Amino acid sequence: MSEKRDIATRMAGNQKQASISEFFEKNKHFLGFDSLHRSLITAVKEAVDNALDACEEARILPDIKIDIRKADPKRDIIELEVEDNGPGIPRDSIAKVFGQLLFGSRFHAIRQSRGQQGIGITGVVMYSQLTTGKPTHVRSKIASETTAVEMDLGLDTKSNKAIKSKEQRVPWVLEDGTEKVSGLNV
């Protein structure tokens, strides 16, 4: 009888809890990243949904630019760039929004919204990191600040925390020479 207890104790000692990001790292298909085509559709949808939600909440008529290009003609690596005219994301929130699964503003909202799980855009950042080995570049400007903040973000899947690098403040000047009031570029 004590031998069975010892086996059970040993087995219980081997059990570990995985972080949500470790789980999705191994099960990317649950997030919509099971093929190149579906991954691209998922990434565009998540970025556009976020832009629409931010503009709607700020009562701004959305202006969303999407640029999709093949980064390497010999390999299936796609670059996706999405820019909006929404309210932007404050510097201190950028790493959590893009680099921490289950972080979002919709968990306790009663009304239906496009996304409320806190997985979407962070899943895109994680998938991009896993497939290219590179971080995601983010630029955000809020109306109360004179410059935008830029940074590269990755995701530490063990701790479910963002990995920030190359953070800097920059002016955000549009093609016509005017300064951008607010918005996001990912």
C-alpha positions as CSV (number, residue, x, y, z in Angstrom):
1,M,0.0,0.0,0.0
2,S,2.8,2.5,0.8
3,E,4.4,1.7,-2.5
4,K,1.3,2.9,-4.3
5,R,1.3,6.1,-2.2
6,D,4.9,6.7,-3.1
7,I,4.1,6.4,-6.8
8,A,1.2,8.8,-6.4
9,T,3.4,11.2,-4.5
10,R,6.1,11.0,-7.1
11,M,3.6,11.5,-9.9
12,A,2.0,14.5,-8.1
13,G,5.5,16.0,-7.7
14,N,6.0,15.9,-11.5
15,Q,2.9,17.9,-12.3
16,K,3.5,21.5,-13.3
17,Q,1.2,24.3,-14.3
18,A,1.9,25.8,-17.8
19,S,1.3,29.5,-18.4
20,I,-1.4,30.5,-20.9
21,S,1.3,31.6,-23.3
22,E,3.2,28.3,-23.0
23,F,-0.1,26.5,-23.8
24,F,-0.8,28.6,-26.9
25,E,2.8,28.3,-28.0
26,K,2.2,24.6,-28.4
27,N,-1.4,24.9,-29.6
28,K,-1.2,27.8,-32.1
29,H,-4.1,26.4,-34.1
30,F,-6.5,27.3,-31.3
31,L,-5.7,31.0,-32.0
32,G,-6.2,30.6,-35.8
33,F,-2.5,30.1,-36.8
34,D,-2.6,26.7,-38.4
35,S,-1.6,27.8,-41.9
36,L,0.0,30.8,-43.6
37,H,-3.2,31.9,-45.2
38,R,-5.3,31.6,-42.0
39,S,-2.6,33.2,-39.9
40,L,-2.6,36.2,-42.2
41,I,-6.4,36.5,-42.0
42,T,-6.3,36.1,-38.2
43,A,-3.6,38.8,-37.8
44,V,-5.4,41.3,-40.0
45,K,-8.7,40.6,-38.3
46,E,-7.2,41.1,-34.8
47,A,-5.5,44.3,-35.7
48,V,-8.5,45.8,-37.5
49,D,-10.9,44.7,-34.7
50,N,-8.6,46.5,-32.1
51,A,-8.5,49.6,-34.3
52,L,-12.3,49.7,-34.8
53,D,-12.9,49.1,-31.0
54,A,-10.5,51.9,-30.0
55,C,-12.0,54.4,-32.6
56,E,-15.5,53.5,-31.6
57,E,-14.8,53.9,-27.9
58,A,-13.1,57.3,-28.5
59,R,-15.9,58.3,-31.0
60,I,-13.4,58.8,-33.8
61,L,-14.4,57.9,-37.4
62,P,-11.8,55.2,-38.2
63,D,-9.1,55.6,-40.8
64,I,-7.2,52.3,-41.0
65,K,-4.3,51.5,-43.3
66,I,-3.2,47.9,-44.0
67,D,-0.1,47.0,-45.8
68,I,0.7,43.4,-46.6
69,R,4.0,42.5,-48.4
70,K,6.2,39.5,-48.8
71,A,9.3,40.1,-46.8
72,D,11.5,37.5,-48.6
73,P,10.7,36.3,-52.1
74,K,12.4,32.9,-51.4
75,R,10.5,32.2,-48.1
76,D,6.9,32.5,-46.9
77,I,7.5,35.4,-44.6
78,I,4.8,38.1,-44.8
79,E,5.1,41.6,-43.3
80,L,1.8,43.1,-42.0
81,E,1.6,46.8,-41.1
82,V,-1.5,48.3,-39.7
83,E,-2.0,52.0,-38.8
84,D,-5.0,53.7,-37.4
85,N,-6.1,57.1,-36.2
86,G,-7.4,55.9,-32.9
87,P,-6.6,57.4,-29.5
88,G,-3.3,55.5,-29.3
89,I,-2.1,53.5,-26.3
90,P,-0.3,55.2,-23.4
91,R,3.4,54.1,-23.1
92,D,2.9,52.3,-19.8
93,S,0.2,50.1,-21.3
94,I,1.8,49.1,-24.6
95,A,3.8,46.2,-23.3
96,K,0.8,44.7,-21.6
97,V,-1.6,45.1,-24.6
98,F,0.8,43.5,-27.1
99,G,2.9,41.2,-24.8
100,Q,0.7,39.7,-22.2
101,L,-2.1,37.2,-22.9
102,L,-5.4,37.7,-21.1
103,F,-4.8,41.4,-20.7
104,G,-7.7,43.6,-22.0
105,S,-10.4,46.1,-21.3
106,R,-13.4,44.0,-22.2
107,F,-13.5,41.2,-19.6
108,H,-16.1,42.9,-17.4
109,A,-18.0,44.8,-20.1
110,I,-21.6,43.8,-20.3
111,R,-22.1,44.9,-24.0
112,Q,-21.0,42.7,-26.9
113,S,-17.8,43.8,-28.5
114,R,-15.6,42.4,-31.3
115,G,-13.0,40.9,-28.9
116,Q,-13.1,40.3,-25.2
117,Q,-10.7,37.5,-24.4
118,G,-7.5,39.5,-24.2
119,I,-5.7,37.0,-26.5
120,G,-6.0,38.4,-30.1
121,I,-3.2,40.9,-30.8
122,T,-0.8,39.3,-28.3
123,G,-1.4,36.0,-30.1
124,V,-0.3,37.7,-33.3
125,V,2.8,39.0,-31.6
126,M,3.6,35.6,-30.2
127,Y,3.0,33.8,-33.6
128,S,5.2,36.4,-35.4
129,Q,8.0,35.8,-32.9
130,L,7.7,32.0,-33.1
131,T,7.8,32.0,-36.9
132,T,10.3,34.8,-37.6
133,G,12.4,35.0,-34.4
134,K,11.9,38.8,-34.5
135,P,10.0,41.1,-32.2
136,T,7.0,43.3,-33.3
137,H,7.5,47.0,-33.9
138,V,4.9,49.3,-32.3
139,R,4.5,53.0,-32.5
140,S,1.8,54.8,-30.5
141,K,0.9,58.5,-30.1
142,I,-1.7,59.9,-27.7
143,A,-3.1,63.4,-28.2
144,S,-1.7,64.8,-24.9
145,E,1.9,64.1,-25.9
146,T,4.1,65.8,-28.5
147,T,5.9,62.7,-29.6
148,A,5.1,59.1,-30.3
149,V,6.7,56.2,-28.4
150,E,8.3,53.4,-30.5
151,M,9.4,50.0,-29.2
152,D,10.0,46.4,-30.3
153,L,8.0,43.8,-28.3
154,G,8.3,40.1,-27.9
155,L,6.7,37.7,-25.5
156,D,8.3,35.6,-22.8
157,T,6.1,32.5,-23.0
158,K,7.2,31.1,-19.6
159,S,6.2,34.2,-17.6
160,N,3.5,35.6,-20.0
161,K,5.3,39.0,-20.0
162,A,6.4,41.3,-22.7
163,I,10.1,41.6,-23.7
164,K,10.7,45.3,-24.6
165,S,13.6,46.7,-26.6
166,K,14.6,49.7,-28.6
167,E,12.2,52.0,-26.8
168,Q,12.4,55.7,-27.9
169,R,10.4,58.9,-28.4
170,V,10.1,60.1,-31.9
171,P,8.1,62.8,-33.8
172,W,5.4,61.2,-36.0
173,V,5.2,63.2,-39.2
174,L,2.7,62.2,-41.9
175,E,3.5,62.1,-45.7
176,D,1.9,65.6,-46.1
177,G,4.2,67.0,-43.5
178,T,1.7,67.4,-40.7
179,E,2.2,65.8,-37.3
180,K,0.0,62.9,-36.4
181,V,-2.4,63.8,-33.5
182,S,-2.9,60.3,-32.2
183,G,-2.9,56.7,-33.4
184,L,-1.1,53.4,-33.5
185,N,1.2,51.7,-36.0
186,V,2.0,48.0,-35.6
